[in-house]
Amino acid sequence: MGNVVAKIKVMPESTETDFKMLKANIEKVIPEGVRLSGFMEEPVAFGLKALIVVVVLEDTEGGTESTESAISSVEDVESIQVVEVGRAF
């Protein structure tokens, strides 16, 4: 089937959220078989930033659900949204 790359937008609970700690906590919960490719920060408004998590995973049924669930469980995560999924080359 191959692999896909997914970008997941993570909204922190506040502008006070420590992104270094948030990244470390997300790294800890990434499910087995999913490779964390990197992070990007995206300005939203009024000092609030979103964290974009880029992961590589197998193109299987259920897709990003386990990864979304794991990231949602992290402290200081307000919400998440898959913003892009595409085939890895």
N, CA, C and O atoms as a GROMACS GRO file, in nm:
protein
  356
    1MET      N    1   0.081  -0.120   0.000
    1MET     CA    2   0.000   0.000   0.000
    1MET      C    3   0.085   0.126   0.000
    1MET      O    4   0.055   0.220  -0.074
    2GLY      N    5   0.189   0.130   0.081
    2GLY     CA    6   0.274   0.248   0.086
    2GLY      C    7   0.252   0.332   0.210
    2GLY      O    8   0.175   0.296   0.300
    3ASN      N    9   0.320   0.444   0.213
    3ASN     CA   10   0.311   0.535   0.326
    3ASN      C   11   0.244   0.666   0.288
    3ASN      O   12   0.242   0.704   0.171
    4VAL      N   13   0.191   0.733   0.389
    4VAL     CA   14   0.134   0.866   0.370
    4VAL      C   15   0.197   0.960   0.471
    4VAL      O   16   0.243   0.919   0.578
    5VAL      N   17   0.199   1.087   0.436
    5VAL     CA   18   0.245   1.193   0.524
    5VAL      C   19   0.122   1.272   0.566
    5VAL      O   20   0.042   1.312   0.481
    6ALA      N   21   0.107   1.294   0.696
    6ALA     CA   22  -0.007   1.369   0.747
    6ALA      C   23   0.043   1.489   0.826
    6ALA      O   24   0.139   1.480   0.903
    7LYS      N   25  -0.024   1.603   0.806
    7LYS     CA   26   0.002   1.722   0.886
    7LYS      C   27  -0.118   1.740   0.978
    7LYS      O   28  -0.232   1.749   0.934
    8ILE      N   29  -0.089   1.746   1.108
    8ILE     CA   30  -0.193   1.759   1.209
    8ILE      C   31  -0.172   1.890   1.283
    8ILE      O   32  -0.067   1.912   1.344
    9LYS      N   33  -0.273   1.977   1.278
    9LYS     CA   34  -0.266   2.105   1.347
    9LYS      C   35  -0.312   2.087   1.492
    9LYS      O   36  -0.423   2.042   1.518
   10VAL      N   37  -0.224   2.123   1.584
   10VAL     CA   38  -0.253   2.111   1.727
   10VAL      C   39  -0.268   2.252   1.784
   10VAL      O   40  -0.178   2.334   1.776
   11MET      N   41  -0.386   2.278   1.842
   11MET     CA   42  -0.411   2.406   1.907
   11MET      C   43  -0.386   2.390   2.056
   11MET      O   44  -0.449   2.306   2.121
   12PRO      N   45  -0.294   2.470   2.112
   12PRO     CA   46  -0.267   2.463   2.256
   12PRO      C   47  -0.379   2.530   2.335
   12PRO      O   48  -0.458   2.607   2.279
   13GLU      N   49  -0.384   2.502   2.465
   13GLU     CA   50  -0.488   2.559   2.550
   13GLU      C   51  -0.475   2.710   2.567
   13GLU      O   52  -0.575   2.778   2.586
   14SER      N   53  -0.352   2.763   2.561
   14SER     CA   54  -0.335   2.908   2.580
   14SER      C   55  -0.207   2.957   2.514
   14SER      O   56  -0.126   2.878   2.464
   15THR      N   57  -0.191   3.088   2.515
   15THR     CA   58  -0.068   3.148   2.462
   15THR      C   59   0.049   3.121   2.555
   15THR      O   60   0.165   3.141   2.516
   16GLU      N   61   0.021   3.077   2.678
   16GLU     CA   62   0.124   3.050   2.778
   16GLU      C   63   0.183   2.910   2.764
   16GLU      O   64   0.280   2.877   2.833
   17THR      N   65   0.128   2.826   2.677
   17THR     CA   66   0.173   2.688   2.662
   17THR      C   67   0.320   2.683   2.621
   17THR      O   68   0.361   2.752   2.528
   18ASP      N   69   0.397   2.602   2.690
   18ASP     CA   70   0.539   2.582   2.661
   18ASP      C   71   0.551   2.484   2.544
   18ASP      O   72   0.527   2.365   2.560
   19PHE      N   73   0.588   2.536   2.426
   19PHE     CA   74   0.593   2.452   2.306
   19PHE      C   75   0.702   2.346   2.315
   19PHE      O   76   0.688   2.238   2.258
   20LYS      N   77   0.810   2.375   2.384
   20LYS     CA   78   0.917   2.276   2.399
   20LYS      C   79   0.864   2.154   2.474
   20LYS      O   80   0.890   2.040   2.436
   21MET      N   81   0.788   2.179   2.582
   21MET     CA   82   0.730   2.070   2.660
   21MET      C   83   0.620   2.000   2.581
   21MET      O   84   0.609   1.877   2.586
   22LEU      N   85   0.540   2.076   2.509
   22LEU     CA   86   0.432   2.019   2.428
   22LEU      C   87   0.489   1.923   2.323
   22LEU      O   88   0.438   1.813   2.304
   23LYS      N   89   0.595   1.965   2.256
   23LYS     CA   90   0.660   1.879   2.156
   23LYS      C   91   0.712   1.750   2.219
   23LYS      O   92   0.694   1.641   2.164
   24ALA      N   93   0.777   1.764   2.334
   24ALA     CA   94   0.832   1.646   2.403
   24ALA      C   95   0.720   1.550   2.442
   24ALA      O   96   0.736   1.428   2.428
   25ASN      N   97   0.609   1.603   2.491
   25ASN     CA   98   0.497   1.517   2.532
   25ASN      C   99   0.431   1.449   2.412
   25ASN      O  100   0.387   1.334   2.422
   26ILE      N  101   0.425   1.518   2.299
   26ILE     CA  102   0.369   1.458   2.178
   26ILE      C  103   0.460   1.346   2.129
   26ILE      O  104   0.412   1.240   2.089
   27GLU      N  105   0.592   1.368   2.131
   27GLU     CA  106   0.687   1.265   2.090
   27GLU      C  107   0.669   1.137   2.169
   27GLU      O  108   0.683   1.027   2.114
   28LYS      N  109   0.637   1.149   2.298
   28LYS     CA  110   0.622   1.033   2.385
   28LYS      C  111   0.501   0.947   2.351
   28LYS      O  112   0.502   0.827   2.376
   29VAL      N  113   0.395   1.007   2.293
   29VAL     CA  114   0.270   0.933   2.272
   29VAL      C  115   0.248   0.887   2.128
   29VAL      O  116   0.147   0.822   2.099
   30ILE      N  117   0.340   0.919   2.038
   30ILE     CA  118   0.323   0.877   1.898
   30ILE      C  119   0.318   0.724   1.894
   30ILE      O  120   0.407   0.658   1.946
   31PRO      N  121   0.213   0.668   1.832
   31PRO     CA  122   0.196   0.522   1.830
   31PRO      C  123   0.308   0.450   1.756
   31PRO      O  124   0.375   0.506   1.669
   32GLU      N  125   0.326   0.323   1.792
   32GLU     CA  126   0.424   0.239   1.725
   32GLU      C  127   0.386   0.226   1.577
   32GLU      O  128   0.268   0.212   1.544
   33GLY      N  129   0.485   0.231   1.491
   33GLY     CA  130   0.460   0.221   1.348
   33GLY      C  131   0.439   0.356   1.281
   33GLY      O  132   0.428   0.364   1.159
   34VAL      N  133   0.433   0.462   1.361
   34VAL     CA  134   0.417   0.598   1.309
   34VAL      C  135   0.549   0.670   1.335
   34VAL      O  136   0.601   0.667   1.446
   35ARG      N  137   0.601   0.736   1.230
   35ARG     CA  138   0.728   0.807   1.244
   35ARG      C  139   0.702   0.957   1.249
   35ARG      O  140   0.637   1.012   1.161
   36LEU      N  141   0.751   1.022   1.353
   36LEU     CA  142   0.740   1.166   1.365
   36LEU      C  143   0.843   1.229   1.272
   36LEU      O  144   0.963   1.205   1.287
   37SER      N  145   0.797   1.308   1.177
   37SER     CA  146   0.887   1.368   1.080
   37SER      C  147   0.933   1.506   1.121
   37SER      O  148   1.042   1.549   1.084
   38GLY      N  149   0.850   1.578   1.198
   38GLY     CA  150   0.892   1.710   1.243
   38GLY      C  151   0.777   1.795   1.293
   38GLY      O  152   0.661   1.754   1.292
   39PHE      N  153   0.814   1.916   1.337
   39PHE     CA  154   0.718   2.013   1.388
   39PHE      C  155   0.736   2.146   1.316
   39PHE      O  156   0.846   2.180   1.274
   40MET      N  157   0.627   2.220   1.303
   40MET     CA  158   0.631   2.358   1.254
   40MET      C  159   0.538   2.440   1.343
   40MET      O  160   0.438   2.388   1.394
   41GLU      N  161   0.570   2.566   1.361
   41GLU     CA  162   0.482   2.654   1.436
   41GLU      C  163   0.415   2.750   1.339
   41GLU      O  164   0.479   2.802   1.247
   42GLU      N  165   0.286   2.772   1.360
   42GLU     CA  166   0.207   2.857   1.270
   42GLU      C  167   0.133   2.963   1.352
   42GLU      O  168   0.051   2.928   1.437
   43PRO      N  169   0.160   3.092   1.327
   43PRO     CA  170   0.089   3.197   1.399
   43PRO      C  171  -0.060   3.192   1.366
   43PRO      O  172  -0.100   3.172   1.252
   44VAL      N  173  -0.144   3.212   1.470
   44VAL     CA  174  -0.288   3.210   1.451
   44VAL      C  175  -0.343   3.351   1.469
   44VAL      O  176  -0.389   3.413   1.373
   45ALA      N  177  -0.339   3.403   1.592
   45ALA     CA  178  -0.387   3.538   1.620
   45ALA      C  179  -0.354   3.576   1.764
   45ALA      O  180  -0.351   3.491   1.852
   46PHE      N  181  -0.330   3.703   1.785
   46PHE     CA  182  -0.312   3.759   1.920
   46PHE      C  183  -0.210   3.681   2.003
   46PHE      O  184  -0.233   3.657   2.121
   47GLY      N  185  -0.099   3.642   1.943
   47GLY     CA  186   0.006   3.572   2.014
   47GLY      C  187  -0.014   3.421   2.022
   47GLY      O  188   0.075   3.349   2.068
   48LEU      N  189  -0.129   3.372   1.979
   48LEU     CA  190  -0.155   3.228   1.982
   48LEU      C  191  -0.092   3.163   1.859
   48LEU      O  192  -0.105   3.212   1.747
   49LYS      N  193  -0.024   3.052   1.882
   49LYS     CA  194   0.038   2.976   1.773
   49LYS      C  195  -0.018   2.835   1.773
   49LYS      O  196  -0.055   2.781   1.877
   50ALA      N  197  -0.025   2.777   1.654
   50ALA     CA  198  -0.061   2.636   1.640
   50ALA      C  199   0.068   2.559   1.616
   50ALA      O  200   0.164   2.612   1.561
   51LEU      N  201   0.068   2.434   1.659
   51LEU     CA  202   0.181   2.346   1.634
   51LEU      C  203   0.139   2.248   1.525
   51LEU      O  204   0.039   2.177   1.540
   52ILE      N  205   0.213   2.244   1.416
   52ILE     CA  206   0.186   2.149   1.309
   52ILE      C  207   0.277   2.029   1.330
   52ILE      O  208   0.400   2.042   1.330
   53VAL      N  209   0.216   1.911   1.347
   53VAL     CA  210   0.290   1.787   1.368
   53VAL      C  211   0.287   1.711   1.236
   53VAL      O  212   0.180   1.685   1.180
   54VAL      N  213   0.404   1.674   1.186
   54VAL     CA  214   0.414   1.600   1.060
   54VAL      C  215   0.455   1.457   1.091
   54VAL      O  216   0.559   1.433   1.153
   55VAL      N  217   0.371   1.362   1.048
   55VAL     CA  218   0.398   1.221   1.073
   55VAL      C  219   0.392   1.141   0.944
   55VAL      O  220   0.324   1.179   0.849
   56VAL      N  221   0.464   1.029   0.943
   56VAL     CA  222   0.462   0.937   0.830
   56VAL      C  223   0.407   0.805   0.884
   56VAL      O  224   0.455   0.753   0.985
   57LEU      N  225   0.305   0.751   0.815
   57LEU     CA  226   0.244   0.627   0.860
   57LEU      C  227   0.199   0.544   0.741
   57LEU      O  228   0.192   0.593   0.628
   58GLU      N  229   0.170   0.418   0.767
   58GLU     CA  230   0.124   0.329   0.661
   58GLU      C  231  -0.015   0.369   0.614
   58GLU      O  232  -0.098   0.414   0.693
   59ASP      N  233  -0.039   0.353   0.486
   59ASP     CA  234  -0.168   0.384   0.425
   59ASP      C  235  -0.261   0.265   0.448
   59ASP      O  236  -0.274   0.177   0.363
   60THR      N  237  -0.325   0.263   0.566
   60THR     CA  238  -0.414   0.153   0.602
   60THR      C  239  -0.549   0.208   0.645
   60THR      O  240  -0.566   0.329   0.664
   61GLU      N  241  -0.644   0.119   0.659
   61GLU     CA  242  -0.776   0.158   0.707
   61GLU      C  243  -0.763   0.216   0.848
   61GLU      O  244  -0.689   0.163   0.930
   62GLY      N  245  -0.834   0.322   0.874
   62GLY     CA  246  -0.824   0.389   1.004
   62GLY      C  247  -0.729   0.506   0.998
   62GLY      O  248  -0.738   0.598   1.080
   63GLY      N  249  -0.638   0.504   0.904
   63GLY     CA  250  -0.548   0.616   0.878
   63GLY      C  251  -0.484   0.677   1.001
   63GLY      O  252  -0.406   0.613   1.072
   64THR      N  253  -0.518   0.802   1.025
   64THR     CA  254  -0.454   0.880   1.131
   64THR      C  255  -0.526   0.872   1.265
   64THR      O  256  -0.486   0.940   1.360
   65GLU      N  257  -0.631   0.792   1.276
   65GLU     CA  258  -0.714   0.791   1.398
   65GLU      C  259  -0.635   0.764   1.525
   65GLU      O  260  -0.654   0.834   1.624
   66SER      N  261  -0.547   0.664   1.525
   66SER     CA  262  -0.472   0.632   1.648
   66SER      C  263  -0.377   0.746   1.684
   66SER      O  264  -0.357   0.775   1.801
   67THR      N  265  -0.318   0.809   1.583
   67THR     CA  266  -0.228   0.920   1.607
   67THR      C  267  -0.305   1.041   1.660
   67THR      O  268  -0.260   1.108   1.753
   68GLU      N  269  -0.421   1.069   1.600
   68GLU     CA  270  -0.505   1.180   1.647
   68GLU      C  271  -0.545   1.158   1.792
   68GLU      O  272  -0.538   1.251   1.873
   69SER      N  273  -0.587   1.039   1.825
   69SER     CA  274  -0.629   1.006   1.961
   69SER      C  275  -0.514   1.024   2.060
   69SER      O  276  -0.533   1.078   2.169
   70ALA      N  277  -0.396   0.979   2.022
   70ALA     CA  278  -0.279   0.990   2.110
   70ALA      C  279  -0.244   1.136   2.135
   70ALA      O  280  -0.218   1.175   2.249
   71ILE      N  281  -0.241   1.216   2.029
   71ILE     CA  282  -0.206   1.358   2.044
   71ILE      C  283  -0.312   1.431   2.125
   71ILE      O  284  -0.279   1.518   2.206
   72SER      N  285  -0.439   1.398   2.105
   72SER     CA  286  -0.548   1.461   2.180
   72SER      C  287  -0.536   1.438   2.330
   72SER      O  288  -0.584   1.520   2.409
   73SER      N  289  -0.474   1.328   2.369
   73SER     CA  290  -0.462   1.293   2.510
   73SER      C  291  -0.353   1.371   2.584
   73SER      O  292  -0.344   1.364   2.706
   74VAL      N  293  -0.271   1.444   2.510
   74VAL     CA  294  -0.158   1.516   2.570
   74VAL      C  295  -0.209   1.639   2.645
   74VAL      O  296  -0.299   1.710   2.599
   75GLU      N  297  -0.150   1.662   2.762
   75GLU     CA  298  -0.183   1.779   2.843
   75GLU      C  299  -0.152   1.907   2.763
   75GLU      O  300  -0.054   1.910   2.688
   76ASP      N  301  -0.233   2.008   2.778
   76ASP     CA  302  -0.220   2.139   2.712
   76ASP      C  303  -0.267   2.139   2.567
   76ASP      O  304  -0.252   2.241   2.498
   77VAL      N  305  -0.323   2.029   2.517
   77VAL     CA  306  -0.379   2.026   2.382
   77VAL      C  307  -0.527   2.058   2.390
   77VAL      O  308  -0.604   1.985   2.453
   78GLU      N  309  -0.567   2.169   2.327
   78GLU     CA  310  -0.707   2.210   2.324
   78GLU      C  311  -0.784   2.133   2.217
   78GLU      O  312  -0.891   2.077   2.244
   79SER      N  313  -0.728   2.129   2.095
   79SER     CA  314  -0.793   2.059   1.985
   79SER      C  315  -0.690   2.023   1.879
   79SER      O  316  -0.580   2.077   1.877
   80ILE      N  317  -0.730   1.931   1.791
   80ILE     CA  318  -0.644   1.893   1.680
   80ILE      C  319  -0.728   1.884   1.553
   80ILE      O  320  -0.849   1.867   1.558
   81GLN      N  321  -0.660   1.897   1.440
   81GLN     CA  322  -0.728   1.887   1.311
   81GLN      C  323  -0.626   1.837   1.208
   81GLN      O  324  -0.517   1.892   1.196
   82VAL      N  325  -0.664   1.733   1.135
   82VAL     CA  326  -0.579   1.687   1.025
   82VAL      C  327  -0.599   1.786   0.911
   82VAL      O  328  -0.711   1.802   0.861
   83VAL      N  329  -0.492   1.852   0.869
   83VAL     CA  330  -0.504   1.955   0.768
   83VAL      C  331  -0.457   1.909   0.630
   83VAL      O  332  -0.490   1.971   0.528
   84GLU      N  333  -0.380   1.800   0.627
   84GLU     CA  334  -0.332   1.752   0.497
   84GLU      C  335  -0.284   1.608   0.509
   84GLU      O  336  -0.219   1.571   0.606
   85VAL      N  337  -0.318   1.528   0.409
   85VAL     CA  338  -0.269   1.391   0.400
   85VAL      C  339  -0.232   1.366   0.254
   85VAL      O  340  -0.310   1.396   0.163
   86GLY      N  341  -0.115   1.313   0.232
   86GLY     CA  342  -0.072   1.284   0.096
   86GLY      C  343   0.025   1.168   0.093
   86GLY      O  344   0.083   1.132   0.196
   87ARG      N  345   0.041   1.110  -0.022
   87ARG     CA  346   0.131   0.994  -0.037
   87ARG      C  347   0.276   1.038  -0.018
   87ARG      O  348   0.317   1.144  -0.064
   88ALA      N  349   0.353   0.953   0.051
   88ALA     CA  350   0.496   0.976   0.070
   88ALA      C  351   0.569   0.918  -0.049
   88ALA      O  352   0.533   0.811  -0.098
   89PHE      N  353   0.672   0.987  -0.094
   89PHE     CA  354   0.753   0.940  -0.208
   89PHE      C  355   0.889   0.901  -0.163
   89PHE      O  356   0.971   0.859  -0.245
   0.00000   0.00000   0.00000
